[in-house]
């Protein structure tokens, strides 16, 4: 299951040093509803290798603002605590998996 990423926990997740993937979404966003199940599947498949979570932009202004999220869905990819890749808009599971594999 994907982690819940919030204003209060994202910095400690980044500090863990594991690859981190954050899906920025909102309940009212149609394309986000297509990406959500893909993120859940990837979270299960990469468990133990990468941290994969979802951040509701309506409830977490700080983290969304820090990374300049203006469009959702946006998925950010971090390696060693640093932003290394971004996917704006919905995409295929294969696209997200390839980006995660590049982090490992």
Buried (B, 14 or more C-beta within 10 A) or exposed (E): EBBEBBBEBBEEBBEEEBBBBBBBBBEEBEBBBEBBEBBBBBBEEBEEEBBBBBBBBEEBEEBBEEBEBEEBBBBBBBBEEEEEBEBBEBBEBEEBBEBBEEBE
